[in-house]
Amino acid sequence: MYSEDVIACAKLVERGDPLRFRSVMAAPSDLRPALFTLFAFNLEVARAPWVTKEAMIAEMRLQWWHDALGEIANGDVVRRHEVVTPLAYYITPDHARLLQDLVDARRWDIYADPFADKAAFDRYLLNTSGNLYAVAAGVLGPCDMDVVKRLGAAFGFAQFMQAIPALQNAGKRPLDDGRSETIATRAAEVQRTLPLRRQIAKPSRWALLSGYQAEWTIKQVIKHPKRVIDGIGTPSPFLDRYLFMKARF
């Protein structure tokens, strides 16, 4: 039986992040509570900059999560919360510090400013998606967290490319260089990271399953970089099922 907090986390992920929910449900049952908790945390933090147009309020929401993680990192009494409480059970102080970096990186989402350059964009991906997957894999078992972080950043790149139209509609300037050749070149660089997945053994590899669409998306970006601005699209339902089954095995 899962605790009430873990069930609450699972419901959050089911409603707000269906791809990750599906992936967690495919994992062995004993691994699901930690994954549901981490992905619920990520969902709540990712939402924080978008639930208000007031930058100060968004900053305060992110600071709340940063402070909660600080309690875990410092071994202090941890505040009671349906996500924070189970999170404190599953992660280590070092994991908490990585997740604090994730929270700090999400401050970019509050404002309309573009990334200063490619290095800034890469740091954002490493500290958000990279840190999320590194902690998730590390919680499940021993692994090379630096390798997982690079893989997570690659998954984040794919998600970011899919989100470009929505980001623009929200008033963001998501690309520091929107030229097609630059987009295709960066996607090709990211693509070379994906084979590293084979270096990650189970059970840690279960944390990576939710990135199963990344390879398809990155190939589309390389092939059709001009479509990124208007929407690169997602796999058809049939292809999506195939990609998911392929990633599982």
N, C-alpha and C positions, 0 to 999 in steps of 0.2 A: 504493500500500500504506500502511495505517495502521501507526503504531508500536505496539509491544506495550502501551505505557501507554494509548494512545487506545483500543485494543481492550478493555483492561480497564475503562476508563471506560464504553465502550458497553455492556459486559455488566452493569455495575452499574446503568446506567439501564434496560436491558431488564428486569432482574429487579425493580427497585424503583420505577420510575416509567414504566409502560408508555405513558401518554399522551404524555409528552415523547419517549420512544423512537420512537413512531410518527411524531411530528411531525418529529423530526430526520431520520428515514429518508426523509421526503418532500422534504427540502431537497436542493439540489445537492450532489453528493458532496464537493466541495472545501470546503464550509461545515460539514460534519458533525463533523470532529475537534474544532473549537473548541466547538461546541454540546454534544457528548457530554462534553467535559471540564468545562465549566461546570455542566452539569446533574448530572454525577456529584459534583462538589464540593458543589452545593446539597443533593443527597440525603444525603451523608455528614454535613453540618452539621445538616440537619434531623433526622437520626436521633439525633445525639449526646445530646440531653437525654432521650431515651426509652429508651435501652438499659440504663439503670440507675435504681434508685430512690434512689441516694445522690447528693444534690445536689452534694457536693464533687467526686465523680468526673465528673459531667456538666459541671460548671464547668471541670474540668481538660481534658476532651475539647474543649470549645469554645475554651479558651485555646490549645490546641495548634494549632488552625486559625488563630486570630488571630495567633499568633506566626509561623506559616508564611507567612501573607500579609504580615506585617511584613517578612520577609526579601525578598519580592518588591518591596514598596513602597520599601524602603530601598536596593535594589540590592545586597544582601548575597548571600553564597553560599546557595543555596536547598537545603533538605534533600531527599534522595532519597525520592520517594514516587510511587506510580503515578498519583495525581491531582495532587499539588502540582507535580510535575516538568513535565507538559504545561501545567498552568495558568500556570506562570511563563513559558512560551513564548508563550502567546496573549494575556495581559493586560498592561496597562501599570501603572506604579506608581499612577496615579490610580484605575484600575480596582481594584487591590488594596485601596486605602483604602475604596472603596465596599463591597467584600466584607467588609472588617473590620467595617464598620457592620452588615452583614447578620449576621455571627457574633454581635456584641454584642446585637443585637435578639433573637436566638434564646434568650438567657438567660431571657426571659419563659417559655419553654416548660418550664423546669426546675421552676417553682414553681406552686402552686395559686392564687396571688393573681389576681384579675381585673384588667383594665386600669383605671387610675384614672379615665379619662374617654374621650370620643370622640377627643380629641387624641392621647392615648397609643395608642389603637388604630390611628389613622391613621398615626402614626409607625412603628408596628410593620409595617404593610403596606408603607409606602414603603421602609423599610430592609431588609425581607426580599424579598418578591416584586418590589417596585419596583426595587431595586438589582440583583437578579439579571437581570431583563430588560433593564435599562439597559446593563449590562456586556455581556450577550450580543449585543444589537443593535449596540453600539459596536464590538465586536470584529469583527463582520461587515462593517461599513462606516460611512461618515459618517451621522450622524443627530442629531436633537434629543434628547439623552439625558434631558432634563427631561420631555419629552412621553412618552417611552418609560417613564420611571419612574412617571408617573401611570397609564399603561396597565397596567404591571405590578402596581401596587397594586390596580387594579380586578380583575385576574385573581386576585390574592391574596385579595381580598374574597370572590369567588365560591368559591374553594377553602375558605376559612375557614368560610363558611356551610354547605358540604357536610360539613365536619368537625365541626360542633357536637356531634352525638351521641357521636362517638368521644372528643372532648375531655372531655365530661361524664362518660362512663364511666371515663375515666382519672383522675377526681377534680379536673378543672380547672373553673374558673368563667369560661368564655370570653367572656361578654357583660357589659359594664358596665351595660347597660340592655337587658333582655330583653323589653320591651314590644313587642307586634306593630307598633304604629304607629311606634315608633322604628326597628325593623328595616326596615320598608317604606320609611320616609323615607330612611334611609341608603343602601338599595339603589337608590333612585331617583337619589340624588346620584351614586352610582358609575356608574349607567347612562349618565349624560350625558357621561362620560369616553370611552366606547367608540368613538364616531365619530372620535376623534383618530387611530385606527389608520390612517386613510386618508392622514394626513400623513407616514407613515413609508414610504419607498421601499425597494425591494429593492436590495441583498441584505439590509439590516438587518431588513426585515419578516419574513424567515424565522424570526427569533428569536421572533416573537410567535405563531407558528402553534399552539403548544401551549396557548394560551389560548382555543382555539376554542369551548369549552363555556361560557365565561364569560357571554356574552350570554343564552344560554338559562337558565342558573342564576339570574342576577340577575332575569330576568323572572319566574321561579317564586317567588323571594323576595318580590318586589313583590306578586304576585298571591296568594300563600299564606304570609304571614309567620309564621303560627302553626305551620306545618309544620317550620320551621327547627329547633325544639327536638328533634323526634322524627326528623327526616331529610327534607331537601328532595328527595332522590332524584337520579338521573342520567338522561340521555336514554336512550331505548330504543336497541338496537343499530342499527336502521334509521335513526332520527333522528340518532344519533351519526355515522354514515357521511355523512349528508347535510350536517351541520354542518361536518364535517371537509373535505369536498370544496368546500363554499362558501367556507370560510376560505382554502383553497389558492388560489382564483382570484378 
